[in-house]
Amino acid sequence: MSRAQRLQHLALVGLFLLALLPRAAHPVSRPLQWYFRAAQFFQAVLHRDWAGTLFSEHPGVTVMWLSGAALWGRYALLSLLGLHPPTPLETEGYAFADRVATGVLPLALLVALGIIWTWFLLRRLFDRRVAWAGALLLALDPFYIANSESLHLDALLSTLMLLSALLTLLYLRQHRMRLLVASAALGGLAILTKVSAIFLVPFTALALAPSLLPSASAHLLPSVSRLLRDLLIWLAVAALVCFALWPALWVQPVQTLNMVVGEGIIRHVDHAHSLPRFHRGVVTIGDPGIGFYLDTLLFRATFITLPFALLGLLLGVTRRGEERVSLLLLAAFAAFYLAQMSLGGRKEGRYMLPVLLQFDLIAGAGLAWWTKRLRARSGRPLRAVIPLLVAAQALAVLPRFPYFGTWYNPLAGGPPAAARALPAGEFGSGLDLAGRYIDGQPDGAQATVATQFLANEMVAQYVRGPVYDIAQVEDEADYVVFGVQYTTRGREYPRWGALWDEYRFREPALTVTFDHIPYAWVYRPGAPAAIPHPVNARLGEQITLLGYRLQPPQAAPGETLLLTLYWQPTAPLTTNYTVFVHLLGPDGCLAAQQDNPPVRGTRPTDTWTVGETVEDTYELHLPADAPRGTYALSSGMYSPASGERLPAWDATAAPLPEDRIPLTTVTVQPLVPPWQWALTAAWLALIAAGAVYPRLRRHR
């Protein structure tokens, strides 16, 4: 073996570890439906209950085989060692995240192996530079990693679809039947993973169709026959794989197929998800439209893959030869899969993962072509450019470990802009930290925890105590956990809307944030009100403002400030006063205000009891055109009959000007700082210059 071959083998081992470790080292929280389905599926296989392997229309068979085998294999091994472990289906009283991690491991392993296989296929379709660039971008794709960290379908689905498509493209070049058979086998596995992979059938037909174009009319019939033969072989092999690996098809094929077609295809096209969906600041029930997917692609691509994918597409349009056909077919895969998924009423960001993987490969070709045009004064290509740019993506992505789902494209404004466009916390990020926090408290092992909807499955992986949906226990729990992926769905949602509207003004026991964006909150019902910012100012002779809570302390134009004032009467009150809250801009003019009797009119001051603490909540909406600068927040009270303000004194008994209690200052700045947009423009200009300048230099 030559030195170059040894170095290549070492590099491939490094690529494998780079692909595997971020995905397998620390799985993130996800709903547990596929954990339980995998355990039940394999249990049915062990008991030869073939009909019992039908669980879902998706259908998720490959995931259930792999994860189910891992879960029951772990149980068998620990039992042999005499450790008396709980079965995979026993979860009550356990923090069982380690078992979930066991189920994720084989999925992450196959994804990593799939990236290595992709390298070999890209090398045969293009060259080594494209192979390395494309495979490394796949390994470091944050959205791909985030999906691969969870016991779910989309990462494995996308990997199988990618490999099947690449093998089809290679078959177009070499016309070796084993390549077509391998593509079909992987296509069958992809369909067994998720029925949306049926897209591979028309894609394969599209890929094979160009073989008809150069045929003269006299040879058209044999070309059509060859095309039909190849399609039938592909379909037959894919169907055989599906039948062989899904026992439910052995004993009840009609019922199984009816469920897959009726529930998995027709219903998903005709019916939108019944849960509220957040997009671009609007919460609706129904189809958010194709714009939701376009935003997903924009924010989930990276500062490398997005511009260089556009460059690679341009390369595919302008270049000639076999590479051009391959690039255009990869682009067609992305475009038509986007179109297919846009037909469905239910839309989730993770459904765009197969499209983003095509972005990675096309970007790899664009990056290789771009760097080839950059030459030193000696005329040699700058070979270090690809490693440097890949390293830049690694430095931007890997520090996110293990919360890769919180990464958003800085070219589109990054996390702050994404939080206004897409639902945050898609991967349950932060709920694991909330669960660990609760389990680490003195009463954590016995505490009752209430969460929202499927968040109870995510938190339960890290808590030994019982975890319930809020609808079951409401706020009669020891801990209440809220996740941003559900709170953004609107306060009107019956399970948690009214309760969140109450809690969001309180100081939580724990707030989990990423990029200054809150992802999860932990509250203790019944605990004394925590006052983050004491004031101890006095209004008149009978009222004390103990302090306040404000979120966020910095805001962007168009955002809302949540303010809680903590009042305490020191003597009985017989008059009803109105509270005013003013936000004064840098010019001293009123930028936002709210005037009303305390607690939105539900607790007039004459109903207050001496010594009680009254939590009084306000929402201040900043204008969309609010100028940047420092704003002053203040409050006080006045008589609604006369308009006269109550005299105000500070904590040292000094009178306050205008009988106004100053609370704090709020910094208002653009959602995305101007320097970030300038850096984006400079980066895109640099890429454009690198593509255009060599051509201009040759024409001098």
C-alpha positions as CSV (number, residue, x, y, z in Angstrom):
1,M,0.0,0.0,0.0
2,S,1.4,3.4,-1.0
3,R,1.8,6.3,1.3
4,A,-1.0,8.2,-0.5
5,Q,-3.4,5.2,0.0
6,R,-2.5,5.0,3.7
7,L,-3.2,8.7,4.1
8,Q,-6.5,8.4,2.3
9,H,-7.6,5.5,4.5
10,L,-6.7,7.5,7.6
11,A,-8.6,10.5,6.3
12,L,-11.6,8.3,5.7
13,V,-11.4,7.0,9.3
14,G,-11.3,10.6,10.4
15,L,-14.3,11.4,8.2
16,F,-16.2,8.5,9.7
17,L,-15.5,9.6,13.3
18,L,-16.4,13.2,12.4
19,A,-19.7,11.9,11.1
20,L,-20.4,9.5,14.0
21,L,-19.3,11.1,17.2
22,P,-21.4,14.3,17.1
23,R,-24.5,12.2,16.3
24,A,-24.0,9.4,18.8
25,A,-22.3,11.0,21.8
26,H,-25.2,12.8,23.2
27,P,-28.7,12.2,21.7
28,V,-31.1,15.1,22.3
29,S,-34.7,15.0,23.5
30,R,-37.4,14.0,21.2
31,P,-41.0,12.6,21.5
32,L,-40.8,8.9,22.3
33,Q,-43.3,7.4,19.8
34,W,-40.5,5.7,17.8
35,Y,-38.7,4.5,21.0
36,F,-41.9,2.7,22.1
37,R,-42.8,1.5,18.6
38,A,-39.3,0.1,18.1
39,A,-39.4,-1.8,21.4
40,Q,-42.9,-3.1,20.7
41,F,-42.0,-4.0,17.0
42,F,-39.0,-6.1,18.0
43,Q,-41.0,-7.7,20.8
44,A,-43.6,-8.7,18.3
45,V,-40.9,-10.2,16.1
46,L,-39.5,-12.1,19.0
47,H,-42.9,-13.6,19.7
48,R,-43.6,-14.2,16.0
49,D,-46.6,-11.9,16.1
50,W,-46.2,-10.8,12.5
51,A,-49.5,-8.8,12.4
52,G,-48.2,-7.0,15.5
53,T,-45.4,-5.3,13.4
54,L,-47.9,-2.8,11.9
55,F,-47.7,0.4,14.0
56,S,-47.7,3.3,11.7
57,E,-48.5,4.5,8.2
58,H,-45.1,6.1,7.9
59,P,-44.2,3.1,8.2
60,G,-40.8,3.4,10.1
61,V,-39.9,-0.3,9.7
62,T,-36.1,0.1,9.2
63,V,-35.9,2.3,12.3
64,M,-37.9,-0.2,14.4
65,W,-35.7,-3.1,13.2
66,L,-32.5,-1.3,14.1
67,S,-33.5,0.5,17.3
68,G,-35.6,-2.3,18.5
69,A,-32.8,-4.8,18.1
70,A,-30.4,-2.4,19.9
71,L,-32.8,-1.9,22.8
72,W,-33.6,-5.6,23.4
73,G,-30.0,-6.5,22.8
74,R,-28.9,-4.2,25.5
75,Y,-31.5,-5.6,27.8
76,A,-30.4,-9.2,27.1
77,L,-26.7,-8.3,27.6
78,L,-27.4,-6.7,31.0
79,S,-29.6,-9.6,32.0
80,L,-26.8,-12.0,31.2
81,L,-24.5,-10.0,33.4
82,G,-27.0,-10.4,36.3
83,L,-27.8,-6.7,36.5
84,H,-31.6,-7.1,36.4
85,P,-32.3,-4.2,34.1
86,P,-35.9,-2.9,33.3
87,T,-37.2,-3.9,29.9
88,P,-37.2,-1.2,27.2
89,L,-40.9,-0.7,27.8
90,E,-40.5,-0.1,31.5
91,T,-40.0,3.6,32.1
92,E,-41.9,4.6,35.2
93,G,-39.6,5.6,38.0
94,Y,-36.5,5.7,35.7
95,A,-34.5,8.5,34.0
96,F,-34.0,6.4,30.9
97,A,-32.2,8.7,28.5
98,D,-29.4,6.0,28.3
99,R,-31.8,3.6,26.8
100,V,-33.0,6.1,24.2
101,A,-29.3,6.7,23.4
102,T,-29.0,3.0,22.8
103,G,-31.8,3.2,20.2
104,V,-30.1,6.1,18.5
105,L,-26.7,4.5,18.2
106,P,-27.4,2.1,15.2
107,L,-29.1,5.0,13.4
108,A,-26.2,7.3,13.9
109,L,-23.8,4.5,12.8
110,L,-25.6,3.9,9.6
111,V,-25.7,7.6,8.8
112,A,-22.0,7.8,9.3
113,L,-21.4,4.8,7.1
114,G,-23.7,6.4,4.5
115,I,-21.5,9.5,4.5
116,I,-18.5,7.3,3.8
117,W,-20.3,5.5,1.0
118,T,-21.3,8.9,-0.4
119,W,-17.6,9.8,-0.6
120,F,-16.9,6.8,-2.8
121,L,-19.9,7.5,-5.0
122,L,-19.0,11.2,-5.4
123,R,-15.4,10.2,-6.3
124,R,-16.7,8.1,-9.2
125,L,-19.3,10.6,-10.3
126,F,-17.0,13.7,-10.1
127,D,-13.5,13.7,-8.6
128,R,-11.7,13.5,-5.2
129,R,-12.1,17.2,-4.5
130,V,-15.8,17.1,-5.0
131,A,-16.0,13.9,-3.0
132,W,-14.1,15.4,0.0
133,A,-16.0,18.7,-0.1
134,G,-19.4,17.1,-0.4
135,A,-18.8,14.4,2.2
136,L,-17.3,16.8,4.7
137,L,-20.3,19.2,4.3
138,L,-22.6,16.3,4.9
139,A,-20.7,15.3,8.1
140,L,-20.8,18.9,9.3
141,D,-24.4,19.8,8.3
142,P,-25.9,21.0,11.6
143,F,-29.5,20.2,10.6
144,Y,-28.4,16.7,9.4
145,I,-26.6,16.2,12.8
146,A,-29.6,17.4,14.7
147,N,-31.9,14.9,13.0
148,S,-29.4,12.1,13.4
149,E,-29.2,12.7,17.2
150,S,-32.8,11.6,17.7
151,L,-34.7,8.3,17.5
152,H,-36.7,9.3,14.5
153,L,-37.1,8.6,10.8
154,D,-35.8,11.6,8.9
155,A,-32.0,11.2,9.1
156,L,-32.1,7.6,8.1
157,L,-34.7,8.3,5.4
158,S,-32.6,11.1,3.9
159,T,-29.4,9.0,3.9
160,L,-31.1,6.1,2.1
161,M,-32.7,8.4,-0.4
162,L,-29.4,10.1,-1.1
163,L,-27.5,6.9,-1.6
164,S,-30.2,5.5,-3.8
165,A,-30.2,8.6,-6.0
166,L,-26.4,8.6,-6.3
167,L,-26.3,4.9,-7.3
168,T,-28.9,5.7,-10.0
169,L,-26.7,8.5,-11.4
170,L,-23.7,6.2,-11.4
171,Y,-25.8,3.5,-13.2
172,L,-26.4,6.1,-16.0
173,R,-22.6,6.4,-16.4
174,Q,-21.5,2.7,-16.2
175,H,-24.7,0.7,-17.0
176,R,-23.9,-2.0,-14.5
177,M,-27.0,-3.8,-13.3
178,R,-25.6,-4.2,-9.8
179,L,-25.7,-0.5,-9.4
180,L,-29.4,-0.3,-10.4
181,V,-30.2,-3.2,-8.0
182,A,-28.3,-1.5,-5.2
183,S,-30.2,1.7,-5.8
184,A,-33.5,-0.2,-5.8
185,A,-32.6,-2.0,-2.6
186,L,-31.8,1.2,-0.8
187,G,-35.0,2.7,-2.3
188,G,-37.0,-0.1,-0.8
189,L,-35.4,0.5,2.6
190,A,-36.1,4.2,2.3
191,I,-39.8,3.5,1.5
192,L,-39.9,1.2,4.5
193,T,-38.6,4.1,6.5
194,K,-41.0,6.7,5.3
195,V,-43.6,6.5,2.5
196,S,-42.5,9.9,1.2
197,A,-39.5,8.0,-0.3
198,I,-41.9,6.8,-3.0
199,F,-40.6,10.0,-4.7
200,L,-37.6,7.8,-5.8
201,V,-39.8,6.1,-8.3
202,P,-40.5,9.2,-10.5
203,F,-36.9,10.4,-9.8
204,T,-35.4,7.2,-11.2
205,A,-37.7,7.5,-14.2
206,L,-36.5,11.1,-14.7
207,A,-32.9,10.1,-14.3
208,L,-33.2,7.3,-16.9
209,A,-35.2,9.3,-19.4
210,P,-32.2,11.2,-20.9
211,S,-31.1,7.9,-22.4
212,L,-33.9,8.3,-24.9
213,L,-32.8,11.7,-26.2
214,P,-29.9,10.8,-28.5
215,S,-31.8,7.9,-30.0
216,A,-32.8,8.2,-33.5
217,S,-36.4,7.3,-34.3
218,A,-35.3,3.9,-35.6
219,H,-33.7,3.1,-32.2
220,L,-36.4,4.8,-30.1
221,L,-38.4,1.6,-29.4
222,P,-35.4,-0.4,-28.0
223,S,-34.5,2.7,-25.8
224,V,-38.0,2.8,-24.4
225,S,-37.9,-0.9,-23.8
226,R,-34.6,-0.6,-22.0
227,L,-36.1,2.3,-19.9
228,L,-39.2,0.2,-19.0
229,R,-37.0,-2.8,-18.2
230,D,-34.8,-0.8,-15.8
231,L,-37.8,0.8,-14.1
232,L,-39.5,-2.6,-13.7
233,I,-36.3,-4.1,-12.2
234,W,-36.0,-1.2,-9.8
235,L,-39.6,-1.5,-8.7
236,A,-39.4,-5.3,-8.4
237,V,-36.3,-5.2,-6.2
238,A,-37.6,-2.3,-4.0
239,A,-40.9,-4.2,-3.6
240,L,-39.1,-7.4,-2.7
241,V,-37.0,-5.6,0.0
242,C,-40.2,-4.1,1.4
243,F,-42.0,-7.5,1.6
244,A,-39.0,-9.3,3.0
245,L,-38.4,-6.9,5.9
246,W,-42.0,-6.1,7.0
247,P,-43.6,-9.1,8.5
248,A,-47.0,-7.4,8.5
249,L,-47.0,-7.8,4.7
250,W,-46.7,-11.5,5.1
251,V,-49.9,-12.1,6.9
252,Q,-52.1,-9.0,6.2
253,P,-50.9,-7.4,3.0
254,V,-54.2,-5.6,2.0
255,Q,-54.7,-4.1,5.5
256,T,-51.1,-3.0,5.6
257,L,-51.1,-1.4,2.2
258,N,-54.4,0.3,2.8
259,M,-53.0,1.9,5.9
260,V,-49.9,3.1,4.2
261,V,-51.7,4.5,1.2
262,G,-54.8,5.8,3.0
263,E,-53.1,7.3,6.1
264,G,-49.6,7.8,4.9
265,I,-50.3,9.4,1.5
266,I,-53.9,10.5,0.9
267,R,-54.6,11.8,4.4
268,H,-51.3,13.7,4.6
269,V,-52.2,15.4,1.3
270,D,-55.8,16.2,2.2
271,H,-55.5,17.1,5.9
272,A,-53.2,19.6,7.7
273,H,-52.0,19.1,11.2
274,S,-54.6,19.9,13.8
275,L,-52.0,21.6,16.1
276,P,-51.4,25.4,15.7
277,R,-48.4,26.1,13.5
278,F,-46.1,29.2,13.8
279,H,-44.6,30.9,10.8
280,R,-43.4,34.4,10.3
281,G,-45.0,35.6,13.5
282,V,-48.4,34.2,12.7
283,V,-50.0,31.2,14.5
284,T,-52.5,29.3,12.4
285,I,-54.1,25.9,12.2
286,G,-53.7,24.5,8.8
287,D,-51.2,24.5,5.9
288,P,-48.6,27.3,6.3
289,G,-47.8,27.1,2.6
290,I,-44.6,26.6,0.7
291,G,-43.1,29.7,2.3
292,F,-42.6,27.6,5.5
293,Y,-40.3,25.2,3.6
294,L,-38.5,28.0,1.8
295,D,-37.7,29.6,5.1
296,T,-36.6,26.2,6.5
297,L,-34.1,25.8,3.6
298,L,-32.9,29.4,4.0
299,F,-32.2,29.2,7.8
300,R,-31.1,25.5,7.9
301,A,-28.5,25.8,5.2
302,T,-25.1,27.2,6.2
303,F,-23.0,30.1,5.1
304,I,-21.0,27.6,3.0
305,T,-23.7,25.4,1.5
306,L,-26.2,28.1,0.5
307,P,-24.0,30.3,-1.7
308,F,-21.9,27.4,-3.1
309,A,-25.0,25.4,-3.9
310,L,-26.2,28.3,-6.0
311,L,-22.7,28.4,-7.6
312,G,-22.8,24.6,-8.2
313,L,-26.2,24.9,-9.8
314,L,-24.8,27.6,-12.1
315,L,-22.0,25.3,-12.9
316,G,-24.4,22.5,-13.8
317,V,-26.3,24.8,-16.2
318,T,-23.2,26.2,-17.9
319,R,-20.8,23.2,-18.0
320,R,-20.9,20.3,-20.5
321,G,-20.5,16.6,-20.1
322,E,-21.5,13.9,-17.6
323,E,-20.9,16.0,-14.5
324,R,-23.4,18.5,-15.8
325,V,-26.1,15.8,-16.0
326,S,-25.3,14.6,-12.5
327,L,-25.5,18.1,-11.0
328,L,-28.7,19.0,-12.8
329,L,-30.3,15.7,-11.6
330,L,-29.3,16.4,-8.1
331,A,-30.9,19.9,-8.4
332,A,-34.0,18.3,-9.9
333,F,-34.1,15.9,-6.9
334,A,-34.1,18.9,-4.6
335,A,-36.7,20.9,-6.6
336,F,-39.2,18.1,-7.2
337,Y,-39.0,16.7,-3.7
338,L,-39.7,20.2,-2.4
339,A,-42.7,20.3,-4.7
340,Q,-43.9,16.9,-3.6
341,M,-43.7,17.8,0.1
342,S,-45.4,21.1,-0.5
343,L,-48.5,19.2,-1.6
344,G,-49.0,17.9,1.9
345,G,-51.1,19.8,4.4
346,R,-48.8,18.9,7.3
347,K,-45.5,20.6,7.2
348,E,-42.5,20.1,9.5
349,G,-39.0,21.6,9.1
350,R,-37.4,18.2,9.2
351,Y,-39.2,17.1,6.0
352,M,-36.7,19.3,4.1
353,L,-33.7,17.3,5.2
354,P,-33.4,15.3,1.9
355,V,-33.4,18.7,0.0
356,L,-30.7,20.1,2.2
357,L,-28.5,17.0,1.6
358,Q,-28.7,17.8,-2.1
359,F,-27.6,21.3,-1.2
360,D,-24.5,19.9,0.5
361,L,-23.5,17.8,-2.5
362,I,-24.1,20.6,-5.1
363,A,-22.2,23.0,-2.8
364,G,-19.3,20.5,-2.7
365,A,-19.2,20.7,-6.5
366,G,-19.5,24.5,-6.5
367,L,-16.8,24.8,-3.8
368,A,-14.4,22.5,-5.7
369,W,-14.9,24.4,-9.0
370,W,-14.5,27.8,-7.2
371,T,-11.3,26.9,-5.5
372,K,-9.9,25.4,-8.7
373,R,-10.3,28.9,-10.3
374,L,-8.3,30.5,-7.4
375,R,-4.7,30.3,-8.3
376,A,-1.5,31.6,-6.7
377,R,1.0,33.7,-8.7
378,S,2.7,30.5,-9.6
379,G,-0.4,29.4,-11.4
380,R,-1.0,26.5,-9.0
381,P,-4.5,26.0,-7.5
382,L,-4.9,27.0,-3.9
383,R,-5.5,23.6,-2.5
384,A,-5.8,24.8,1.1
385,V,-9.0,26.7,0.4
386,I,-11.4,23.8,0.7
387,P,-9.9,22.6,4.0
388,L,-10.0,26.2,5.4
389,L,-13.7,26.7,4.4
390,V,-14.7,23.3,5.8
391,A,-12.8,24.1,9.0
392,A,-14.7,27.4,9.2
393,Q,-18.0,25.5,9.1
394,A,-16.7,23.0,11.7
395,L,-15.7,25.9,14.0
396,A,-19.2,27.4,13.6
397,V,-21.1,24.2,14.0
398,L,-19.3,21.8,16.4
399,P,-19.3,24.1,19.4
400,R,-23.1,23.7,19.4
401,F,-22.7,20.2,20.6
402,P,-25.1,18.6,21.5
403,Y,-27.7,21.2,20.6
404,F,-27.1,21.4,16.8
405,G,-30.8,22.2,16.2
406,T,-30.2,25.6,17.7
407,W,-27.9,26.6,14.8
408,Y,-29.3,28.9,12.1
409,N,-27.8,30.4,9.0
410,P,-26.0,33.7,9.8
411,L,-26.5,34.7,6.2
412,A,-30.2,34.9,6.9
413,G,-29.8,36.7,10.2
414,G,-29.0,33.7,12.5
415,P,-31.0,32.7,15.5
416,P,-32.7,36.0,16.3
417,A,-34.2,36.3,12.7
418,A,-35.0,32.6,12.7
419,A,-37.0,32.9,15.9
420,R,-39.3,35.3,14.2
421,A,-39.7,33.1,11.2
422,L,-39.8,29.5,12.4
423,P,-40.8,27.6,15.5
424,A,-37.8,27.3,17.8
425,G,-37.0,24.1,19.8
426,E,-37.9,21.8,17.0
427,F,-35.7,19.1,18.5
428,G,-36.7,19.6,22.1
429,S,-33.5,21.5,22.9
430,G,-33.3,22.6,26.5
431,L,-36.0,20.2,27.8
432,D,-33.3,17.7,28.8
433,L,-31.6,20.4,30.9
434,A,-34.9,21.2,32.5
435,G,-35.4,17.5,33.3
436,R,-31.9,17.2,34.7
437,Y,-32.4,20.3,36.8
438,I,-35.6,18.9,38.4
439,D,-34.0,15.5,39.0
440,G,-31.1,17.1,40.7
441,Q,-33.3,18.9,43.3
442,P,-33.7,17.3,46.8
443,D,-37.3,16.3,46.0
444,G,-36.6,15.5,42.3
445,A,-37.0,11.8,42.5
446,Q,-40.5,12.0,44.0
447,A,-41.6,15.3,42.5
448,T,-44.6,15.5,40.1
449,V,-43.8,17.3,36.9
450,A,-46.3,18.8,34.5
451,T,-45.4,19.7,31.0
452,Q,-47.0,20.5,27.6
453,F,-48.2,17.9,25.1
454,L,-45.3,15.8,23.9
455,A,-42.8,17.7,26.1
456,N,-43.8,15.2,28.8
457,E,-42.1,12.4,26.8
458,M,-38.9,14.5,26.4
459,V,-38.7,15.6,30.1
460,A,-39.5,12.1,31.3
461,Q,-36.3,10.7,29.9
462,Y,-34.3,12.7,32.5
463,V,-36.6,12.6,35.5
464,R,-37.3,9.7,37.9
465,G,-40.5,11.2,39.2
466,P,-43.9,11.0,37.4
467,V,-44.3,13.4,34.4
468,Y,-47.8,14.4,33.2
469,D,-49.4,16.5,30.6
470,I,-50.6,19.8,32.0
471,A,-54.1,18.9,30.9
472,Q,-54.0,16.1,33.5
473,V,-52.7,17.9,36.6
474,E,-52.8,21.6,35.5
475,D,-50.7,23.6,38.1
476,E,-51.2,21.1,40.9
477,A,-47.6,19.8,40.4
478,D,-44.3,20.3,42.1
479,Y,-42.7,21.6,38.9
480,V,-44.2,23.0,35.7
481,V,-42.1,22.9,32.6
482,F,-42.8,24.9,29.4
483,G,-41.0,24.5,26.1
484,V,-40.7,27.1,23.5
485,Q,-41.8,24.8,20.7
486,Y,-45.2,24.7,22.2
487,T,-45.6,28.2,23.8
488,T,-45.1,29.8,20.3
489,R,-48.2,27.9,19.2
490,G,-50.4,30.5,20.9
491,R,-52.0,31.3,24.3
492,E,-55.4,30.2,23.0
493,Y,-54.3,26.5,22.9
494,P,-56.6,24.7,25.4
495,R,-54.0,22.4,26.9
496,W,-51.7,25.1,28.2
497,G,-52.6,28.5,26.7
498,A,-54.2,30.1,29.8
499,L,-51.7,28.6,32.2
500,W,-48.7,29.9,30.1
501,D,-50.3,33.3,29.9
502,E,-50.1,33.4,33.7
503,Y,-46.6,31.9,34.1
504,R,-44.8,33.8,31.4
505,F,-44.7,36.9,33.6
506,R,-43.2,35.1,36.6
507,E,-39.6,34.6,37.4
508,P,-38.8,30.9,36.7
509,A,-36.6,28.6,38.8
510,L,-34.7,27.9,35.6
511,T,-34.5,29.4,32.1
512,V,-32.7,27.5,29.4
513,T,-31.4,29.8,26.7
514,F,-29.4,29.5,23.5
515,D,-28.2,32.6,21.8
516,H,-30.2,34.6,24.4
517,I,-33.4,33.0,23.1
518,P,-35.3,31.1,25.8
519,Y,-36.0,27.4,25.0
520,A,-37.4,26.1,28.2
521,W,-38.7,27.3,31.6
522,V,-39.1,25.5,34.9
523,Y,-41.5,26.9,37.5
524,R,-42.4,25.9,41.1
525,P,-46.2,26.4,41.6
526,G,-47.0,27.8,45.0
527,A,-43.5,29.1,45.7
528,P,-43.3,32.7,47.0
529,A,-43.0,35.3,44.3
530,A,-39.4,35.9,43.3
531,I,-38.7,39.6,42.7
532,P,-35.6,39.8,40.4
533,H,-35.2,43.6,40.7
534,P,-36.0,45.3,44.1
535,V,-37.2,48.9,44.0
536,N,-38.9,49.6,47.4
537,A,-40.3,52.9,46.2
538,R,-43.4,54.4,47.8
539,L,-46.6,55.8,46.3
540,G,-48.6,58.0,48.6
541,E,-48.8,56.8,52.2
542,Q,-50.2,53.3,51.6
543,I,-48.5,51.6,48.6
544,T,-45.0,50.2,48.1
545,L,-43.6,49.1,44.8
546,L,-41.4,46.2,46.0
547,G,-39.8,45.6,42.6
548,Y,-40.3,44.4,39.1
549,R,-39.4,41.8,36.5
550,L,-38.7,42.6,32.8
551,Q,-38.1,40.3,29.9
552,P,-36.2,40.8,27.7
553,P,-33.8,43.5,28.9
554,Q,-32.8,44.2,25.3
555,A,-35.3,44.2,22.5
556,A,-35.6,44.8,18.8
557,P,-38.2,47.0,17.0
558,G,-41.6,45.3,16.9
559,E,-40.9,43.0,19.9
560,T,-43.0,42.9,23.1
561,L,-41.7,43.6,26.6
562,L,-43.2,41.6,29.4
563,L,-43.2,43.6,32.7
564,T,-44.4,42.4,36.1
565,L,-44.8,45.0,39.0
566,Y,-44.9,43.7,42.6
567,W,-47.1,46.0,44.7
568,Q,-47.7,45.8,48.5
569,P,-50.2,47.9,50.4
570,T,-49.1,49.1,53.8
571,A,-52.5,50.3,54.9
572,P,-56.1,49.8,53.8
573,L,-57.1,51.5,50.5
574,T,-60.5,53.0,49.8
575,T,-59.7,54.5,46.4
576,N,-59.2,52.8,43.1
577,Y,-56.1,54.0,41.3
578,T,-54.9,53.4,37.8
579,V,-51.4,52.2,37.1
580,F,-49.4,53.8,34.3
581,V,-46.3,52.2,32.6
582,H,-44.4,54.4,30.2
583,L,-41.5,53.7,27.9
584,L,-39.8,56.9,26.9
585,G,-37.6,56.9,23.8
586,P,-34.1,58.4,23.4
587,D,-35.7,61.7,22.5
588,G,-37.9,61.7,25.7
589,C,-41.1,61.1,23.8
590,L,-43.5,58.3,24.7
591,A,-42.7,55.2,22.7
592,A,-45.1,52.7,24.4
593,Q,-47.5,52.8,27.3
594,Q,-50.2,50.9,29.2
595,D,-52.6,52.4,31.6
596,N,-55.2,50.3,33.5
597,P,-56.3,49.3,37.0
598,P,-54.0,46.7,38.5
599,V,-53.8,43.1,37.1
600,R,-55.6,44.2,33.9
601,G,-58.5,45.6,35.9
602,T,-59.2,42.4,37.9
603,R,-57.6,43.6,41.2
604,P,-58.7,47.2,42.0
605,T,-56.6,48.7,44.7
606,D,-59.6,48.9,47.1
607,T,-59.6,45.0,47.1
608,W,-56.0,44.7,48.3
609,T,-55.2,43.2,51.6
610,V,-52.5,44.8,53.8
611,G,-49.2,42.9,53.5
612,E,-50.1,40.9,50.4
613,T,-47.9,41.0,47.3
614,V,-49.9,41.8,44.1
615,E,-48.3,40.6,40.8
616,D,-49.3,43.2,38.2
617,T,-48.5,42.3,34.6
618,Y,-48.1,44.5,31.5
619,E,-47.2,44.0,27.8
620,L,-45.4,46.9,26.0
621,H,-45.3,46.6,22.2
622,L,-42.4,48.4,20.6
623,P,-43.2,50.1,17.3
624,A,-41.8,48.3,14.3
625,D,-40.0,51.5,13.4
626,A,-38.6,52.2,16.8
627,P,-35.2,53.9,16.5
628,R,-32.2,52.2,18.2
629,G,-31.1,53.6,21.5
630,T,-31.7,53.6,25.2
631,Y,-35.3,53.8,26.4
632,A,-36.4,54.7,30.0
633,L,-39.1,52.5,31.7
634,S,-41.1,54.0,34.5
635,S,-44.3,53.5,36.4
636,G,-46.7,55.1,38.9
637,M,-50.3,55.6,39.8
638,Y,-53.0,58.3,39.4
639,S,-56.6,58.9,40.3
640,P,-58.8,58.2,37.3
641,A,-61.2,60.9,38.4
642,S,-58.8,63.8,38.7
643,G,-55.8,62.5,36.7
644,E,-53.6,63.5,39.7
645,R,-50.6,61.2,40.3
646,L,-49.9,59.8,43.7
647,P,-46.7,61.3,45.2
648,A,-43.7,59.1,44.6
649,W,-40.6,58.6,46.8
650,D,-37.6,56.4,46.2
651,A,-36.1,53.9,48.7
652,T,-34.3,56.7,50.6
653,A,-37.6,58.7,50.9
654,A,-36.4,61.3,48.3
655,P,-39.2,62.6,46.2
656,L,-39.2,61.5,42.6
657,P,-39.6,64.0,39.7
658,E,-43.0,64.0,38.0
659,D,-44.2,61.4,40.6
660,R,-42.8,58.8,38.3
661,I,-40.8,55.7,39.6
662,P,-37.9,55.0,37.3
663,L,-37.5,51.2,36.8
664,T,-34.7,50.6,34.3
665,T,-33.5,51.3,30.8
666,V,-34.1,49.1,27.8
667,T,-31.7,48.9,24.9
668,V,-33.4,48.8,21.5
669,Q,-31.3,47.7,18.6
670,P,-32.0,46.0,15.3
671,L,-32.8,42.3,15.4
672,V,-29.7,41.6,13.3
673,P,-26.8,44.1,13.8
674,P,-25.7,46.1,10.7
675,W,-22.2,44.6,10.9
676,Q,-23.6,41.1,10.4
677,W,-25.4,42.2,7.2
678,A,-22.2,43.9,6.1
679,L,-20.2,40.7,6.8
680,T,-22.7,38.7,4.8
681,A,-22.5,41.1,1.8
682,A,-18.7,41.0,1.9
683,W,-18.7,37.2,2.0
684,L,-21.1,36.9,-0.9
685,A,-19.1,39.5,-2.8
686,L,-15.9,37.5,-2.2
687,I,-17.5,34.3,-3.6
688,A,-18.8,36.2,-6.6
689,A,-15.4,37.8,-7.2
690,G,-13.6,34.4,-7.0
691,A,-16.0,33.0,-9.6
692,V,-15.8,36.0,-12.0
693,Y,-12.3,37.5,-11.7
694,P,-10.3,34.7,-13.4
695,R,-12.5,35.0,-16.4
696,L,-12.1,38.8,-16.5
697,R,-8.3,38.4,-16.1
698,R,-8.1,36.1,-19.1
699,H,-10.0,38.6,-21.3
700,R,-7.7,41.5,-20.6
